[in-house]
Amino acid sequence: MADEDEEVRRVFDALDAVESIADPEARSRAQVQITAATRERAARWTAERAELAQRLRDDEGESVRGIAKRLGVKPATVQDLLRGYKGSGQNRPRAGGQADE
């Protein structure tokens, strides 16, 4: 876990470095690049988490709460992952598959 924490710290340090770029235009260009790359990675990472959550449930019989604890997310997030829901949370489908209006 210490190695993982170190890697996360390094990412945040890099983000802090971008925020400290003095030239506003250069800072903005760097932020745009990071934002675009983050969107792409977020989609891949969500798919990875969904696969892992499904595996933990199917292969290990882990509960939604147990999966949430292991992955460091909320139980509602695990439920969304298991259902394949990828929305913003404001229009989460109801249990019957109906979207909120």
MOUR-V139499 format. One record per helix or strand of 2 or more residues. SS is the DSSP state (a for helix, b for strand). FROM is the first residue (numbers start at 1). LEN is the number of residues. If there is no record, write none. Layout:
# MOUR-V139499
((SS/FROM/LEN) (SS/FROM/LEN))
This chain:
# MOUR-V139499
((a/2/18) (a/24/37) (a/64/8) (a/75/9))
